[in-house]
Structure formats: structure tokens, C-alpha cells
Amino acid sequence: MELLAKRIKLEVKKKKLLVSITWALIGIAMPHILSHENFYIIEGINRSIEMGDKGILITSAFKMVSLNSIRAFPNYISAFTLIDSLKIFWGGKRYRGIEIIVGLLIIPLIYFFIYEVYGIRYYFGKLTTISLLYLGFYAQFKFTSVNIFKRMMVFLLFVIGIQWLDITTFPLRVGIKSIGEISYDIRLAANFIDGSKTLDLVGIIFFSVFLTFSFLLLTIFMDNEKMLKISKDNEKMNSELSEMRLKELENRYLKEVQYLVHDIKTPLFSIKTLVEILELQEGDERKQEYYKRIERAIEKCDVMISEILKSTDKNWVTTGELFRFILACLSTHECIKYIKYNNNIKDRKININKIFFSRAIINLIINAFEAVKDTVPMVEISVEDNGIETIIRVEDNGEGIEEKLEKVFSSGYSTKGSSGIGLNFVKKVMDDHRCHFEIIKGKDLGSIVTIKIKGGEGQDEKNIDNR
């Protein structure tokens, strides 16, 4: 027994199980809520016999079908929901068939309680068995785009069709032990007033109509599910292709940059050598100081080039140094005239790859500038701390982001007809630096980009610059 228990695993979705039990209780209460007395079915059958009126009998049959369908529907919803709430595994493999069988067992259990409470006996004839088999077949389909009530409409139409077939003598001739007493009374009344053929014809027509609608609705749901799956597969494939294109562009860009900066190191070395020679030959102390400044500038360029070549390396950089570099890079861009920069923690150090992090910030600033169309642009950059993190904000007075904000990080997404890899690249850089990165709508206009990165202790900026 212990070995068997270890091999069998049962997972239950508690919410759906609770819903199933609720519907089962509703099903048990249905005979008390709705009965044939509410629909005056017996009176209609008696009146049809007295007057010999087939129309009254058909009306009584219609009421009986409605009553049986309404009372049975909660029971089937309970079974359907119970099946959805169960996951049964045997030896690690899921068995959907066992889940369906267990779920269907709740229907005879409901009828048992109805008999115990009301003394009403329900007979499981061939048509009821067909209904249960159809429910078991239908429960195998997983419709992610259709809610349970829409899914149950397919089965409700089938149940109504079966109820119409149940009052006919075609194609299954069964006696009172296989159907309800009132349904049997309707058949006897039809025989008495010579209306069996009419009742059979009406029953078969309604059965065919409801069965057809049930299968049509099932087909529509299946087609929608297929279309949704195709759409998701296409979206996934496009996303993968975009990611591949992005990586290809990044790799190509990185290689080109690395080749370029490697070639730049050669003339820089030559310039440095020439400056050193000129410095040795120069007797004027003021000119020698100029040469030394040129040497320091060349050394800084050499360090920056080395950082590019070591693209994955990170170093401690002050926020002041970072934004001096960023604003220097933007000095030839039109946006520089409209930037308002405020940094209260210029000595705060952050551990970053200066080149890539700067490139990401520059991308955000240019995006903010280009977002402004019908007014004078304004791009505000602020740098502050909250005691734990360094916070960088880029705000603009543009039109804001009307679309879902999560879309802007998707590769290929763009509102400007560009490649759409800009913000995706920014997000990747921020993720690599383990930053908290978000874009929100401004209170009135524009967007606010917030970057939070953990920083070290403040340090004298000069010391770091001369390091």
C-alpha cells in the first residue's frame, strides 16, 4: 500500500473544487426549487388527453424538457469543474482518463443524495449514459480562450437535445424503468390520443437541431483554439527571430567597435611617443605642463578604449564622471540645448561598465527628446540617492506612452518606425547591471524613466579622476 501511495500523486485546485461542490449542492437543491408542479406538466398531460389536443401535449413535453435540462445542468457543471480541478499522476505520468472517471462519479452521488432527501429516483438509461460519455469526451478538450460557462453551453445544447430524444419512442424503445415517470406518462398520453408519431417527429427535429448547434459551437471553439495556438506560435517565432537579429546586430556592432578602437590605439601610441619626445626637448616649463596635460588626456583615451575592448568589465565610477562623459558624447546632438541636469551626489560611486551604461543612458535621453513633437522639448535628468540606491531619472514633456508599458521593452517594438531594438538594448544593459528599471507615465505629460542601482560610499571625485 505504501508503494502504491508513493506511485500515485494527486493535485487538487482548491478553488475549482469548491466551485464543483457548490454546483453539486445547487443540483441537490434543484428538485426543491423546481418541480413539475411549478410547470403544471401533469395538468397539461391530463388536459391533452381530455381534449385530444396534440399541441397541449407538445407544450407539456417542452416544459418537461426545460425542467429536466435546468435541473440536470448544475450536476454536469459540477462534474465538469471537478474534472478540471484534478490532476492524477501514476509513476510520474498524468492520466486524464482517470481524472474524467473520478469527476463523472459525482453525478450518481448527487442523484443518491436527491433520492435520500426527496425520495425522487433517477434512472440511468441509455441516453443518460450517452450524456456522460459525451461529457467525458468533451472534458478532454482544453480551451484556454473560452471560459467555463461558454464551454458548458456546448454541453447544455447536447443535454437539451438528449432530453427531447428521451420523450420519443425512437430510436431507443425503453420502459418506465429506464426513464422518468412523467416522461413515460407523456408517451402513454401520446399513444392514447394517437400522437406518438407527432411527438417522435418533434422530438427528433429538436434533438437534431440542438445536437447540430452543439457540434457547431464545439467546432468554432476548436477552430478559435487552433488560431490562438498558431498566433502564439507565430508570436514566439517572431520574438525568437527578433532576439536573434538583435544579438547578431549587437555582436556585429561590438566586433566593429572593437576593431575600430584597436586600430585607434596605434595612432594614440604614436602621438603619446611624439609628445614625450617633444616634452624632453622643450625647455619652457609652461609648454612642458601643456605636454603633460596632453599625455594625461591621451592616457584617459587609452583607458576608455581599453574599457571598450574589455566589454564585460565593470569599474567603480562616480556619477559626476559618468554624466560628464554622457554630456560630452551628446555635445554635438541637438538635444543638448534642452537638457536640464541636476546631480546632488557627484561623488557617489557606482560599479558599471562605463561604455555600455553610458550608451544606454544616451539612448534614453535621445528617446525622451524625440518624444516631444508639438512643444519646446524639455529633458530633465536628475541623480539622487535614497540611502541605499543611486537613483537616475530621465523625464520628458512628450506625448507619453499610450500603449501597454511592458511592450516597449520587446525587441522590434517601436512607435517611430525604427528597428525597435533601442529600449530592448537599454533593458538588457540594466538587467546586466542588476538595476531596477521602469518607465511610467508622467502626471500630466511625458514619461518618467527611473533607474535604481546600488552604489558605494561617496568619494572625492578628483581622487577617482586621477586614479
MIKOL-347322 format. One record per residue (C-alpha): residue number from 1; residue in three letters; x, y negated, z negated. Coordinates in nm, 3 decimals. Example, Ala and Ser with C-alpha at 12.3 -4.5 7.8 and 13.67 -1.06 7.14 Angstrom:
BEGIN
   i  aa      xx      yy      zz
   1 ALA   1.230   0.450  -0.780
   2 SER   1.367   0.106  -0.714
% end
This chain:
BEGIN
   i  aa      xx      yy      zz
   1 MET   0.000   0.000   0.000
   2 GLU   0.286  -0.237  -0.082
   3 LEU   0.448  -0.164   0.254
   4 LEU   0.115  -0.232   0.430
   5 ALA   0.069  -0.560   0.241
   6 LYS   0.417  -0.670   0.348
   7 ARG   0.341  -0.600   0.713
   8 ILE   0.009  -0.786   0.710
   9 LYS   0.012  -1.164   0.685
  10 LEU  -0.300  -1.378   0.661
  11 GLU  -0.305  -1.754   0.722
  12 VAL  -0.625  -1.946   0.646
  13 LYS  -0.711  -2.305   0.738
  14 LYS  -0.896  -2.409   0.424
  15 LYS  -1.093  -2.696   0.578
  16 LYS  -1.230  -2.481   0.859
  17 LEU  -1.305  -2.201   0.615
  18 LEU  -1.505  -2.447   0.404
  19 VAL  -1.693  -2.563   0.716
  20 SER  -1.768  -2.199   0.802
  21 ILE  -1.907  -2.130   0.454
  22 THR  -2.118  -2.448   0.472
  23 TRP  -2.273  -2.341   0.802
  24 ALA  -2.334  -1.991   0.661
  25 LEU  -2.525  -2.145   0.367
  26 ILE  -2.727  -2.356   0.613
  27 GLY  -2.802  -2.038   0.811
  28 ILE  -2.920  -1.862   0.492
  29 ALA  -3.144  -2.161   0.409
  30 MET  -3.292  -2.184   0.760
  31 PRO  -3.585  -1.936   0.705
  32 HIS  -3.693  -2.153   0.412
  33 ILE  -3.656  -2.476   0.611
  34 LEU  -3.810  -2.350   0.935
  35 SER  -4.063  -2.069   0.972
  36 HIS  -4.323  -1.960   1.225
  37 GLU  -4.587  -2.136   1.015
  38 ASN  -4.421  -2.471   1.095
  39 PHE  -4.459  -2.400   1.465
  40 TYR  -4.813  -2.243   1.443
  41 ILE  -4.691  -1.950   1.653
  42 ILE  -4.930  -1.683   1.515
  43 GLU  -5.224  -1.919   1.564
  44 GLY  -5.119  -1.973   1.925
  45 ILE  -5.092  -1.599   1.991
  46 ASN  -5.440  -1.538   1.844
  47 ARG  -5.589  -1.826   2.042
  48 SER  -5.435  -1.696   2.367
  49 ILE  -5.598  -1.356   2.302
  50 GLU  -5.936  -1.514   2.219
  51 MET  -5.936  -1.737   2.528
  52 GLY  -5.738  -1.504   2.755
  53 ASP  -5.508  -1.802   2.830
  54 LYS  -5.159  -1.713   2.952
  55 GLY  -5.046  -2.076   2.925
  56 ILE  -5.108  -2.081   2.550
  57 LEU  -4.913  -1.755   2.518
  58 ILE  -4.619  -1.901   2.716
  59 THR  -4.627  -2.205   2.485
  60 SER  -4.615  -1.974   2.182
  61 ALA  -4.324  -1.790   2.343
  62 PHE  -4.146  -2.121   2.397
  63 LYS  -4.195  -2.211   2.029
  64 MET  -4.068  -1.868   1.924
  65 VAL  -3.755  -1.902   2.139
  66 SER  -3.689  -2.251   1.997
  67 LEU  -3.738  -2.130   1.638
  68 ASN  -3.510  -1.827   1.680
  69 SER  -3.240  -2.034   1.858
  70 ILE  -3.237  -2.309   1.594
  71 ARG  -3.227  -2.061   1.306
  72 ALA  -2.956  -1.847   1.466
  73 PHE  -2.730  -2.131   1.574
  74 PRO  -2.578  -2.212   1.227
  75 ASN  -2.490  -1.843   1.189
  76 TYR  -2.298  -1.839   1.514
  77 ILE  -2.124  -2.169   1.434
  78 SER  -2.021  -2.019   1.101
  79 ALA  -1.875  -1.713   1.276
  80 PHE  -1.706  -1.926   1.542
  81 THR  -1.548  -2.158   1.283
  82 LEU  -1.439  -1.865   1.067
  83 ILE  -1.260  -1.711   1.365
  84 ASP  -1.081  -2.044   1.421
  85 SER  -0.978  -2.061   1.055
  86 LEU  -0.798  -1.725   1.053
  87 LYS  -0.456  -1.617   1.168
  88 ILE  -0.381  -1.248   1.112
  89 PHE  -0.031  -1.110   1.174
  90 TRP   0.077  -0.747   1.173
  91 GLY   0.451  -0.691   1.173
  92 GLY   0.507  -1.050   1.284
  93 LYS   0.268  -1.024   1.581
  94 ARG  -0.062  -1.212   1.582
  95 TYR  -0.375  -1.008   1.655
  96 ARG  -0.654  -1.231   1.787
  97 GLY  -0.888  -0.933   1.829
  98 ILE  -0.881  -0.856   1.455
  99 GLU  -0.950  -1.224   1.378
 100 ILE  -1.258  -1.215   1.603
 101 ILE  -1.391  -0.893   1.449
 102 VAL  -1.345  -1.031   1.095
 103 GLY  -1.515  -1.357   1.195
 104 LEU  -1.813  -1.181   1.351
 105 LEU  -1.874  -0.979   1.033
 106 ILE  -2.012  -1.291   0.865
 107 ILE  -2.329  -1.273   1.081
 108 PRO  -2.460  -0.940   0.940
 109 LEU  -2.353  -1.069   0.597
 110 ILE  -2.573  -1.379   0.644
 111 TYR  -2.869  -1.164   0.752
 112 PHE  -2.814  -0.940   0.449
 113 PHE  -2.848  -1.242   0.218
 114 ILE  -3.156  -1.360   0.409
 115 TYR  -3.316  -1.020   0.354
 116 GLU  -3.226  -1.024  -0.016
 117 VAL  -3.360  -1.378  -0.066
 118 TYR  -3.667  -1.385   0.163
 119 GLY  -3.733  -1.021   0.245
 120 ILE  -3.701  -1.103   0.616
 121 ARG  -3.539  -0.819   0.811
 122 TYR  -3.345  -0.895   1.127
 123 TYR  -3.290  -0.618   1.378
 124 PHE  -2.962  -0.585   1.562
 125 GLY  -3.085  -0.475   1.902
 126 LYS  -2.901  -0.455   2.230
 127 LEU  -2.945  -0.824   2.306
 128 THR  -2.805  -0.930   1.967
 129 THR  -2.508  -0.703   2.032
 130 ILE  -2.459  -0.870   2.371
 131 SER  -2.465  -1.211   2.199
 132 LEU  -2.197  -1.103   1.953
 133 LEU  -1.981  -0.962   2.232
 134 TYR  -2.016  -1.286   2.428
 135 LEU  -1.921  -1.487   2.119
 136 GLY  -1.615  -1.265   2.071
 137 PHE  -1.521  -1.311   2.437
 138 TYR  -1.578  -1.688   2.421
 139 ALA  -1.381  -1.728   2.096
 140 GLN  -1.065  -1.618   2.278
 141 PHE  -1.053  -1.946   2.470
 142 LYS  -0.862  -2.230   2.306
 143 PHE  -0.987  -2.569   2.426
 144 THR  -0.763  -2.843   2.289
 145 SER  -0.955  -3.120   2.468
 146 VAL  -1.306  -3.012   2.357
 147 ASN  -1.445  -3.040   2.003
 148 ILE  -1.624  -2.750   1.836
 149 PHE  -1.977  -2.883   1.891
 150 LYS  -1.923  -2.921   2.266
 151 ARG  -1.769  -2.575   2.271
 152 MET  -2.069  -2.435   2.083
 153 MET  -2.307  -2.589   2.340
 154 VAL  -2.184  -2.324   2.583
 155 PHE  -2.286  -2.053   2.340
 156 LEU  -2.613  -2.224   2.242
 157 LEU  -2.726  -2.217   2.605
 158 PHE  -2.640  -1.847   2.617
 159 VAL  -2.832  -1.779   2.293
 160 ILE  -3.142  -1.959   2.424
 161 GLY  -3.122  -1.754   2.743
 162 ILE  -3.094  -1.432   2.541
 163 GLN  -3.394  -1.535   2.328
 164 TRP  -3.603  -1.575   2.643
 165 LEU  -3.490  -1.233   2.764
 166 ASP  -3.580  -1.090   2.424
 167 ILE  -3.952  -1.157   2.467
 168 THR  -3.968  -0.989   2.808
 169 THR  -4.000  -0.620   2.887
 170 PHE  -3.724  -0.646   3.149
 171 PRO  -3.453  -0.521   3.175
 172 LEU  -3.439  -0.360   2.828
 173 ARG  -3.756  -0.190   2.705
 174 VAL  -3.729  -0.182   2.326
 175 GLY  -3.978  -0.135   2.047
 176 ILE  -4.053  -0.314   1.723
 177 LYS  -3.751  -0.161   1.553
 178 SER  -3.522  -0.350   1.788
 179 ILE  -3.689  -0.692   1.792
 180 GLY  -3.870  -0.921   1.552
 181 GLU  -4.233  -0.863   1.467
 182 ILE  -4.357  -1.190   1.618
 183 SER  -4.167  -1.128   1.944
 184 TYR  -4.331  -0.786   1.955
 185 ASP  -4.674  -0.949   1.892
 186 ILE  -4.616  -1.181   2.189
 187 ARG  -4.551  -0.876   2.409
 188 LEU  -4.864  -0.699   2.283
 189 ALA  -5.070  -1.012   2.345
 190 ALA  -4.928  -1.035   2.698
 191 ASN  -5.032  -0.674   2.763
 192 PHE  -5.378  -0.742   2.620
 193 ILE  -5.452  -1.041   2.843
 194 ASP  -5.273  -0.887   3.143
 195 GLY  -4.993  -1.146   3.128
 196 SER  -4.688  -0.923   3.097
 197 LYS  -4.569  -0.998   3.450
 198 THR  -4.611  -1.372   3.395
 199 LEU  -4.425  -1.355   3.064
 200 ASP  -4.147  -1.148   3.223
 201 LEU  -4.118  -1.390   3.516
 202 VAL  -4.098  -1.697   3.289
 203 GLY  -3.851  -1.522   3.058
 204 ILE  -3.625  -1.412   3.343
 205 ILE  -3.631  -1.759   3.502
 206 PHE  -3.537  -1.935   3.177
 207 PHE  -3.277  -1.668   3.097
 208 SER  -3.117  -1.717   3.439
 209 VAL  -3.124  -2.098   3.412
 210 PHE  -2.970  -2.114   3.064
 211 LEU  -2.716  -1.842   3.143
 212 THR  -2.612  -2.029   3.458
 213 PHE  -2.573  -2.356   3.269
 214 SER  -2.370  -2.176   3.001
 215 PHE  -2.124  -2.036   3.255
 216 LEU  -2.109  -2.366   3.446
 217 LEU  -2.022  -2.554   3.128
 218 LEU  -1.763  -2.290   3.039
 219 THR  -1.611  -2.326   3.386
 220 ILE  -1.598  -2.706   3.350
 221 PHE  -1.422  -2.677   3.015
 222 MET  -1.174  -2.425   3.156
 223 ASP  -1.101  -2.648   3.457
 224 ASN  -1.053  -2.951   3.229
 225 GLU  -0.816  -2.748   3.014
 226 LYS  -0.617  -2.641   3.320
 227 MET  -0.599  -3.001   3.444
 228 LEU  -0.486  -3.117   3.100
 229 LYS  -0.218  -2.848   3.090
 230 ILE  -0.098  -2.943   3.439
 231 SER  -0.093  -3.309   3.336
 232 LYS   0.108  -3.231   3.021
 233 ASP   0.349  -3.012   3.218
 234 ASN   0.398  -3.290   3.474
 235 GLU   0.448  -3.545   3.199
 236 LYS   0.702  -3.321   3.030
 237 MET   0.881  -3.259   3.359
 238 ASN   0.887  -3.633   3.440
 239 SER   1.018  -3.706   3.092
 240 GLU   1.293  -3.447   3.132
 241 LEU   1.383  -3.587   3.475
 242 SER   1.392  -3.941   3.331
 243 GLU   1.615  -3.823   3.048
 244 MET   1.845  -3.654   3.298
 245 ARG   1.857  -3.971   3.511
 246 LEU   1.925  -4.178   3.200
 247 LYS   2.208  -3.951   3.089
 248 GLU   2.350  -3.950   3.442
 249 LEU   2.340  -4.331   3.453
 250 GLU   2.494  -4.358   3.107
 251 ASN   2.770  -4.111   3.191
 252 ARG   2.842  -4.279   3.523
 253 TYR   2.838  -4.623   3.363
 254 LEU   3.065  -4.507   3.081
 255 LYS   3.313  -4.348   3.321
 256 GLU   3.320  -4.658   3.542
 257 VAL   3.373  -4.880   3.239
 258 GLN   3.647  -4.654   3.107
 259 TYR   3.826  -4.651   3.445
 260 LEU   3.793  -5.029   3.465
 261 VAL   3.919  -5.106   3.115
 262 HIS   4.201  -4.857   3.158
 263 ASP   4.311  -5.048   3.467
 264 ILE   4.282  -5.378   3.276
 265 LYS   4.531  -5.261   3.014
 266 THR   4.812  -5.260   3.271
 267 PRO   4.797  -5.633   3.364
 268 LEU   4.737  -5.720   2.997
 269 PHE   5.058  -5.541   2.905
 270 SER   5.242  -5.730   3.178
 271 ILE   5.101  -6.064   3.057
 272 LYS   5.197  -5.985   2.698
 273 THR   5.551  -5.892   2.803
 274 LEU   5.591  -6.211   3.006
 275 VAL   5.456  -6.423   2.717
 276 GLU   5.708  -6.262   2.478
 277 ILE   5.992  -6.339   2.723
 278 LEU   5.875  -6.700   2.760
 279 GLU   5.850  -6.730   2.381
 280 LEU   6.210  -6.613   2.339
 281 GLN   6.330  -6.862   2.597
 282 GLU   6.125  -7.153   2.460
 283 GLY   6.291  -7.387   2.208
 284 ASP   5.988  -7.610   2.149
 285 GLU   5.822  -7.492   1.824
 286 ARG   5.478  -7.622   1.932
 287 LYS   5.490  -7.423   2.257
 288 GLN   5.609  -7.117   2.066
 289 GLU   5.295  -7.146   1.849
 290 TYR   5.086  -7.157   2.167
 291 TYR   5.259  -6.842   2.290
 292 LYS   5.184  -6.667   1.960
 293 ARG   4.817  -6.760   1.989
 294 ILE   4.814  -6.619   2.342
 295 GLU   4.973  -6.299   2.209
 296 ARG   4.708  -6.267   1.934
 297 ALA   4.433  -6.321   2.193
 298 ILE   4.584  -6.053   2.415
 299 GLU   4.606  -5.817   2.117
 300 LYS   4.236  -5.874   2.041
 301 CYS   4.151  -5.797   2.404
 302 ASP   4.362  -5.484   2.380
 303 VAL   4.176  -5.377   2.063
 304 MET   3.838  -5.435   2.232
 305 ILE   3.949  -5.233   2.534
 306 SER   4.063  -4.952   2.306
 307 GLU   3.721  -4.954   2.138
 308 ILE   3.555  -4.907   2.476
 309 LEU   3.786  -4.620   2.563
 310 LYS   3.705  -4.463   2.224
 311 SER   3.332  -4.498   2.285
 312 THR   3.222  -4.286   1.990
 313 ASP   3.443  -4.459   1.731
 314 LYS   3.289  -4.686   1.469
 315 ASN   3.461  -4.953   1.266
 316 TRP   3.371  -5.196   0.990
 317 VAL   3.283  -5.529   1.149
 318 THR   3.140  -5.841   0.989
 319 THR   2.808  -5.968   1.116
 320 GLY   2.975  -6.300   1.191
 321 GLU   3.233  -6.134   1.415
 322 LEU   2.963  -5.924   1.580
 323 PHE   2.746  -6.220   1.676
 324 ARG   3.040  -6.433   1.786
 325 PHE   3.116  -6.157   2.033
 326 ILE   2.747  -6.126   2.137
 327 LEU   2.701  -6.502   2.189
 328 ALA   3.030  -6.516   2.379
 329 CYS   2.902  -6.244   2.614
 330 LEU   2.578  -6.440   2.662
 331 SER   2.753  -6.774   2.715
 332 THR   2.703  -6.757   3.093
 333 HIS   2.341  -6.639   3.070
 334 GLU   2.054  -6.884   3.098
 335 CYS   1.908  -6.765   2.767
 336 ILE   2.196  -6.910   2.563
 337 LYS   2.030  -7.256   2.568
 338 TYR   1.718  -7.122   2.399
 339 ILE   1.874  -6.910   2.124
 340 LYS   1.838  -7.016   1.762
 341 TYR   2.088  -6.823   1.549
 342 ASN   2.087  -6.811   1.170
 343 ASN   2.322  -6.582   0.975
 344 ASN   2.336  -6.610   0.596
 345 ILE   2.569  -6.314   0.549
 346 LYS   2.853  -6.367   0.795
 347 ASP   3.097  -6.184   0.567
 348 ARG   2.879  -5.872   0.535
 349 LYS   3.044  -5.571   0.699
 350 ILE   2.857  -5.302   0.892
 351 ASN   3.001  -4.978   1.029
 352 ILE   2.927  -4.979   1.403
 353 ASN   3.063  -4.918   1.749
 354 LYS   3.102  -5.284   1.832
 355 ILE   3.072  -5.249   2.209
 356 PHE   2.758  -5.033   2.224
 357 PHE   2.588  -5.206   1.932
 358 SER   2.655  -5.546   2.088
 359 ARG   2.526  -5.422   2.424
 360 ALA   2.203  -5.310   2.255
 361 ILE   2.152  -5.647   2.080
 362 ILE   2.225  -5.832   2.405
 363 ASN   1.963  -5.617   2.578
 364 LEU   1.707  -5.710   2.312
 365 ILE   1.787  -6.081   2.339
 366 ILE   1.755  -6.083   2.718
 367 ASN   1.428  -5.888   2.695
 368 ALA   1.295  -6.141   2.444
 369 PHE   1.395  -6.430   2.673
 370 GLU   1.238  -6.271   2.981
 371 ALA   0.913  -6.202   2.791
 372 VAL   0.840  -6.577   2.783
 373 LYS   0.668  -6.693   3.102
 374 ASP   0.432  -6.989   3.062
 375 THR   0.608  -7.197   2.797
 376 VAL   0.952  -7.310   2.684
 377 PRO   1.141  -6.995   2.574
 378 MET   1.244  -6.955   2.213
 379 VAL   1.452  -6.668   2.084
 380 GLU   1.524  -6.667   1.713
 381 ILE   1.797  -6.442   1.574
 382 SER   1.826  -6.405   1.200
 383 VAL   2.066  -6.194   0.992
 384 GLU   2.000  -6.135   0.623
 385 ASP   2.008  -5.862   0.360
 386 ASN   1.766  -5.712   0.110
 387 GLY   2.030  -5.593  -0.132
 388 ILE   2.058  -5.251   0.032
 389 GLU   2.048  -5.307   0.407
 390 THR   2.159  -5.561   0.662
 391 ILE   1.854  -5.684   0.849
 392 ILE   1.876  -5.822   1.204
 393 ARG   1.564  -5.976   1.358
 394 VAL   1.505  -6.094   1.714
 395 GLU   1.181  -6.291   1.761
 396 ASP   1.036  -6.448   2.075
 397 ASN   0.733  -6.657   2.170
 398 GLY   0.634  -6.448   2.471
 399 GLU   0.310  -6.269   2.553
 400 GLY   0.371  -5.985   2.309
 401 ILE   0.323  -5.617   2.371
 402 GLU  -0.035  -5.521   2.453
 403 GLU   0.037  -5.156   2.523
 404 LYS   0.099  -4.893   2.257
 405 LEU   0.428  -4.985   2.094
 406 GLU   0.558  -4.626   2.093
 407 LYS   0.551  -4.629   2.474
 408 VAL   0.816  -4.899   2.503
 409 PHE   1.087  -4.656   2.392
 410 SER   1.000  -4.400   2.660
 411 SER   1.250  -4.355   2.937
 412 GLY   1.115  -4.504   3.258
 413 TYR   0.862  -4.730   3.084
 414 SER   0.881  -5.090   3.200
 415 THR   0.649  -5.390   3.234
 416 LYS   0.889  -5.572   3.467
 417 GLY   0.927  -5.315   3.744
 418 SER   1.280  -5.227   3.632
 419 SER   1.432  -4.885   3.570
 420 GLY   1.281  -4.878   3.222
 421 ILE   1.594  -4.745   3.052
 422 GLY   1.677  -5.066   2.858
 423 LEU   1.480  -5.013   2.537
 424 ASN   1.535  -4.640   2.561
 425 PHE   1.911  -4.711   2.556
 426 VAL   1.866  -4.952   2.262
 427 LYS   1.668  -4.690   2.068
 428 LYS   1.938  -4.431   2.136
 429 VAL   2.214  -4.665   2.011
 430 MET   2.014  -4.744   1.697
 431 ASP   1.947  -4.376   1.634
 432 ASP   2.320  -4.303   1.675
 433 HIS   2.389  -4.568   1.408
 434 ARG   2.107  -4.434   1.187
 435 CYS   1.931  -4.769   1.189
 436 HIS   1.566  -4.829   1.112
 437 PHE   1.442  -4.984   1.436
 438 GLU   1.093  -5.112   1.511
 439 ILE   0.903  -5.354   1.735
 440 ILE   0.587  -5.521   1.610
 441 LYS   0.356  -5.790   1.744
 442 GLY   0.406  -6.142   1.618
 443 LYS   0.137  -6.311   1.411
 444 ASP   0.041  -6.550   1.691
 445 LEU   0.264  -6.490   1.991
 446 GLY   0.553  -6.276   2.094
 447 SER   0.720  -5.975   1.941
 448 ILE   0.950  -5.915   1.646
 449 VAL   1.232  -5.664   1.670
 450 THR   1.372  -5.553   1.335
 451 ILE   1.693  -5.357   1.285
 452 LYS   1.793  -5.238   0.938
 453 ILE   2.139  -5.090   0.888
 454 LYS   2.318  -5.004   0.567
 455 GLY   2.621  -5.229   0.516
 456 GLY   2.924  -5.251   0.290
 457 GLU   3.026  -5.520   0.044
 458 GLY   3.079  -5.875   0.169
 459 GLN   3.439  -5.960   0.255
 460 ASP   3.624  -6.267   0.361
 461 GLU   3.571  -6.296   0.733
 462 LYS   3.922  -6.430   0.802
 463 ASN   4.081  -6.126   0.648
 464 ILE   3.884  -5.897   0.875
 465 ASP   3.954  -6.108   1.185
 466 ASN   4.327  -6.096   1.121
 467 ARG   4.330  -5.727   1.035
% end
